[in-house]
Amino acid sequence: MIFATLFAASIYWHLPFLVLAISLVYSATRYDQWDAIFSETFRWGIRMFGFMLAIFVVLWIVSLLYPMSSQ
């Protein structure tokens, strides 16, 4: 029961698979050799995760500086 609640609680469980799929498709449109596709997939995956992490940190800092007031 606890595991079902844990998996249902987060809407972000699909995010790593989605980033991987997007990176793979983008890389496959650019290269023909499998080794080049996989290496570029890894690079794009790291870039996308880094970008999302940076956005998360900025939003987290903003939420700490300007907390919502309940009026």
C-alpha positions, 0 to 999 in steps of 0.5 A: 500500500505504501509503494502504491501511494509513493508511485502515485504521489509523484507526476515526475516518474516518467521524466527520465524516460521522456528525456531519454526518448527525446534525446534518442530521436533528436540524435537519430535525426542527426547521425547515421551510425549507432555509436554516434547516435548513442553518444549524442543521446547521452550528451543531449540527455545531460544537457536537458537534465542540467537545464531542468535542474537549473530551472528548478534551482532558480524557482526554488530560490525564488520561492524561498525569497518570496513565499506565498502569503495566505490572505 
